[in-house]
Amino acid sequence: MAPLDNQRDPMDKFNLRPGIFILLGLLGSLWLAGADEALPLLKVNGETYTNVTVTRVTATDIYFTSTNGMGNAKLKNLSHKLQKHFHYDAAKAKAAESQQAADAAQYIGASAGRIR
């Protein structure tokens, strides 16, 4: 049955338009916060990379693209200034590396059991 002209549709009380705009604004700000960072150059262990775009930073590594292609480097091998910029924490990095080693050992052990 269609609503009469003088009756309101029950769904009108849920005006979703403002909520949608708020959601889109929040998603847009999250996208900008995760934007890639550009560096003119990056020096790591005697290698120099130019036109660097940092795509991801973890507790242990920095992942990037450059004119040489894709690459990654250990944060502990960056200059102190860049370590500070990327919030390097030696204790957190050591814990993450220990967890990575344990995960790799577990994977290798599980894989070896399936091969036999």
Backbone bond lengths (Angstrom), bond angles and torsions (degrees), N, CA, C in turn:
res aa  C-N    CA-C-N  psi(-1)  N-CA   C-N-CA  omega(-1)  CA-C   N-CA-C  phi
1 M - - - 1.435 - - 1.530 108.76 -
2 A 1.309 117.74 127.24 1.460 122.82 -178.91 1.518 109.96 -75.88
3 P 1.354 117.32 141.62 1.467 118.84 179.02 1.523 110.47 -66.22
4 L 1.303 116.32 145.02 1.451 120.67 176.19 1.512 109.03 -72.33
5 D 1.315 116.46 160.47 1.459 120.92 -177.45 1.524 112.72 -58.28
6 N 1.333 117.32 -33.09 1.455 119.08 -177.77 1.525 112.71 -89.86
7 Q 1.331 118.31 -1.14 1.460 122.03 177.20 1.524 109.67 -101.80
8 R 1.326 115.28 144.40 1.466 120.20 178.45 1.514 109.02 -90.25
9 D 1.291 115.22 144.59 1.463 120.92 173.97 1.529 107.67 -69.06
10 P 1.353 120.19 132.26 1.465 121.37 -178.23 1.528 113.30 -58.33
11 M 1.303 118.65 -25.04 1.462 121.42 -179.58 1.524 112.32 -77.68
12 D 1.340 118.74 -13.01 1.455 121.33 178.81 1.521 112.67 -63.61
13 K 1.332 117.17 -24.86 1.464 118.63 179.97 1.524 111.79 -69.44
14 F 1.323 117.04 -15.46 1.462 121.69 178.00 1.518 108.72 -101.87
15 N 1.296 117.44 73.91 1.457 121.24 179.02 1.527 107.58 -75.46
16 L 1.313 116.42 102.47 1.457 121.89 -172.90 1.525 113.80 -86.56
17 R 1.303 117.37 -13.14 1.463 120.09 -174.44 1.535 112.86 -57.04
18 P 1.324 121.35 -49.18 1.477 119.52 178.99 1.524 112.19 -61.55
19 G 1.322 116.87 -38.76 1.463 120.18 179.38 1.521 112.09 -63.29
20 I 1.306 116.38 -38.35 1.466 120.53 179.55 1.528 110.12 -65.33
21 F 1.340 116.69 -42.50 1.460 119.62 179.36 1.526 111.60 -65.32
22 I 1.326 116.80 -38.60 1.462 120.16 177.39 1.516 110.24 -64.20
23 L 1.330 116.84 -45.06 1.466 121.23 179.12 1.528 111.23 -60.86
24 L 1.317 116.77 -45.03 1.471 119.91 178.69 1.526 110.97 -62.77
25 G 1.321 117.69 -38.08 1.463 120.89 177.83 1.518 111.87 -64.36
26 L 1.335 116.82 -42.85 1.462 120.41 178.52 1.522 111.45 -64.54
27 L 1.324 116.36 -43.83 1.467 119.64 178.57 1.523 111.32 -62.73
28 G 1.321 116.78 -39.36 1.461 120.38 178.12 1.515 112.22 -64.18
29 S 1.328 116.88 -40.41 1.463 118.85 179.17 1.519 111.36 -69.14
30 L 1.330 118.18 -35.35 1.463 120.45 175.65 1.523 110.28 -64.95
31 W 1.316 117.20 -39.64 1.462 120.78 -179.72 1.524 109.76 -63.33
32 L 1.331 116.48 -43.16 1.467 119.62 179.80 1.518 111.19 -66.91
33 A 1.312 117.84 -36.24 1.464 120.95 -179.99 1.518 110.83 -65.15
34 G 1.315 117.20 -29.94 1.457 120.79 -179.62 1.517 113.07 -94.74
35 A 1.322 116.72 14.96 1.459 120.37 -177.65 1.528 110.68 -65.11
36 D 1.322 115.11 148.54 1.455 120.89 178.63 1.528 109.99 -65.33
37 E 1.328 114.65 152.47 1.465 120.30 -178.83 1.523 109.28 -111.37
38 A 1.317 116.39 132.92 1.462 121.67 -179.26 1.529 110.42 -98.64
39 L 1.333 115.08 136.87 1.464 122.37 174.61 1.524 107.69 -127.19
40 P 1.325 118.52 136.80 1.462 118.88 179.44 1.528 111.88 -64.53
41 L 1.349 116.04 -36.96 1.463 119.23 175.18 1.516 110.48 -155.00
42 L 1.313 114.13 158.20 1.464 121.94 -179.17 1.519 107.60 -138.47
43 K 1.335 116.27 125.99 1.465 120.85 178.64 1.519 108.75 -109.40
44 V 1.346 115.03 126.38 1.458 121.39 179.51 1.525 108.53 -140.10
45 N 1.327 117.14 119.00 1.473 122.00 176.69 1.524 113.14 49.01
46 G 1.310 117.28 45.97 1.458 120.88 177.49 1.516 114.47 82.85
47 E 1.311 118.62 -8.83 1.472 122.38 176.35 1.523 108.53 -92.70
48 T 1.325 116.70 139.71 1.457 121.25 176.40 1.515 108.88 -117.72
49 Y 1.294 115.73 125.45 1.462 122.67 178.76 1.519 107.46 -110.68
50 T 1.330 117.30 137.53 1.465 121.66 -179.20 1.526 110.30 -114.98
51 N 1.333 114.66 158.70 1.467 122.02 -178.32 1.525 110.56 50.27
52 V 1.306 115.99 55.78 1.459 122.72 -174.83 1.527 110.61 -86.03
53 T 1.312 115.32 135.38 1.458 122.09 171.48 1.514 107.01 -121.49
54 V 1.325 116.43 114.19 1.456 121.67 179.45 1.526 107.46 -77.75
55 T 1.322 116.22 123.38 1.457 120.58 -177.31 1.518 113.16 -103.55
56 R 1.341 116.75 -24.59 1.464 119.72 -178.67 1.521 109.35 -160.72
57 V 1.321 115.59 144.01 1.463 121.83 176.05 1.524 107.43 -130.97
58 T 1.335 116.40 128.60 1.459 121.37 175.92 1.525 108.05 -114.54
59 A 1.306 117.07 -174.33 1.467 120.54 179.04 1.523 111.30 -65.22
60 T 1.337 117.93 -24.55 1.462 121.24 -175.09 1.521 114.52 -115.36
61 D 1.320 117.95 -26.04 1.464 121.14 -169.70 1.519 113.54 -133.17
62 I 1.319 113.63 161.18 1.455 122.92 170.60 1.531 106.09 -121.48
63 Y 1.321 116.96 132.42 1.465 122.36 179.05 1.518 107.54 -112.92
64 F 1.335 116.22 138.63 1.459 118.91 -172.81 1.518 111.21 -154.63
65 T 1.318 114.42 165.74 1.456 122.15 167.65 1.520 106.66 -116.47
66 S 1.323 115.84 154.02 1.463 121.40 178.13 1.516 108.14 -151.34
67 T 1.322 116.32 -175.09 1.464 119.13 177.38 1.529 110.98 -64.46
68 N 1.335 117.44 -19.32 1.473 121.74 178.04 1.522 112.56 -85.66
69 G 1.329 117.85 -7.86 1.463 121.25 -177.10 1.524 110.15 117.08
70 M 1.339 115.08 -150.82 1.465 120.05 -179.49 1.522 109.94 -91.39
71 G 1.339 115.44 152.08 1.454 118.70 178.71 1.510 111.65 -161.74
72 N 1.309 114.33 173.15 1.455 120.55 172.44 1.514 108.55 -148.99
73 A 1.323 114.99 160.36 1.458 120.65 -179.98 1.519 108.04 -148.04
74 K 1.306 115.71 152.56 1.451 121.65 174.72 1.527 108.41 -73.84
75 L 1.318 116.07 133.83 1.459 119.79 178.02 1.525 111.38 -59.90
76 K 1.323 117.26 -32.96 1.466 120.25 -179.28 1.528 112.03 -65.11
77 N 1.336 117.93 -16.60 1.458 121.86 179.62 1.529 113.14 -95.06
78 L 1.330 117.21 1.08 1.461 120.53 178.53 1.526 109.64 -87.68
79 S 1.316 115.68 165.98 1.468 120.47 175.69 1.528 109.13 -62.69
80 H 1.327 115.08 156.83 1.469 119.76 179.97 1.530 110.78 -57.81
81 K 1.322 116.69 -37.66 1.460 121.51 -179.98 1.533 110.85 -61.40
82 L 1.341 116.76 -45.19 1.457 120.14 179.58 1.530 111.33 -72.22
83 Q 1.325 117.00 -34.26 1.464 119.12 175.74 1.528 109.71 -59.28
84 K 1.311 116.11 -44.60 1.460 120.95 179.31 1.525 110.38 -64.76
85 H 1.331 116.07 -42.41 1.465 120.83 -179.81 1.526 111.64 -59.77
86 F 1.323 116.43 -40.38 1.464 120.89 -178.14 1.529 112.37 -94.74
87 H 1.329 117.72 14.32 1.467 124.43 174.18 1.531 112.72 58.83
88 Y 1.323 116.12 44.20 1.470 120.91 178.29 1.515 109.90 -68.45
89 D 1.320 116.05 132.37 1.465 123.22 177.10 1.526 106.33 -128.96
90 A 1.331 116.77 111.06 1.466 121.68 -175.18 1.528 111.86 -57.57
91 A 1.330 117.90 -39.39 1.470 120.55 -179.26 1.530 110.97 -66.46
92 K 1.328 116.79 -43.80 1.467 119.98 178.12 1.525 110.79 -65.65
93 A 1.324 116.80 -38.18 1.463 120.71 179.16 1.522 110.66 -64.37
94 K 1.335 117.08 -43.20 1.464 120.85 179.18 1.525 110.62 -62.97
95 A 1.324 117.18 -42.26 1.467 121.09 178.03 1.528 110.73 -63.34
96 A 1.329 116.82 -41.65 1.468 120.66 179.13 1.526 110.99 -65.60
97 E 1.341 117.31 -41.42 1.468 120.47 178.21 1.521 111.04 -64.77
98 S 1.328 117.68 -38.86 1.466 120.89 177.23 1.525 110.34 -63.31
99 Q 1.326 116.81 -42.23 1.466 120.69 178.79 1.526 110.58 -65.35
100 Q 1.328 117.28 -40.68 1.464 121.02 178.40 1.527 110.67 -62.25
101 A 1.330 117.02 -41.52 1.463 121.31 179.27 1.526 110.41 -65.26
102 A 1.331 117.28 -41.74 1.466 120.89 178.75 1.528 110.68 -64.97
103 D 1.326 116.83 -41.82 1.466 120.77 178.43 1.529 111.05 -63.63
104 A 1.336 116.49 -41.17 1.464 120.57 179.28 1.527 110.62 -64.97
105 A 1.328 117.33 -42.41 1.459 120.98 179.20 1.528 110.53 -63.53
106 Q 1.313 116.74 -40.85 1.464 120.31 178.53 1.523 110.19 -64.94
107 Y 1.320 117.64 -41.18 1.459 121.63 179.45 1.529 110.71 -63.92
108 I 1.338 115.85 -44.89 1.463 120.02 -179.62 1.527 110.18 -63.86
109 G 1.317 116.83 -42.19 1.454 120.61 177.91 1.520 111.89 -62.22
110 A 1.317 117.49 -42.51 1.469 121.58 178.93 1.519 110.33 -67.26
111 S 1.321 117.13 -39.47 1.463 120.50 179.76 1.511 111.39 -67.08
112 A 1.326 117.84 -40.31 1.461 121.67 -179.76 1.524 110.30 -64.15
113 G 1.326 117.50 -35.41 1.446 120.73 178.65 1.521 112.84 -66.55
114 R 1.319 118.29 -29.96 1.462 121.70 179.85 1.527 111.71 -80.58
115 I 1.314 117.99 -25.45 1.461 120.68 -177.27 1.518 111.46 -74.32
116 R 1.301 117.66 -34.32 1.457 121.39 -176.27 1.464 112.87 -62.30
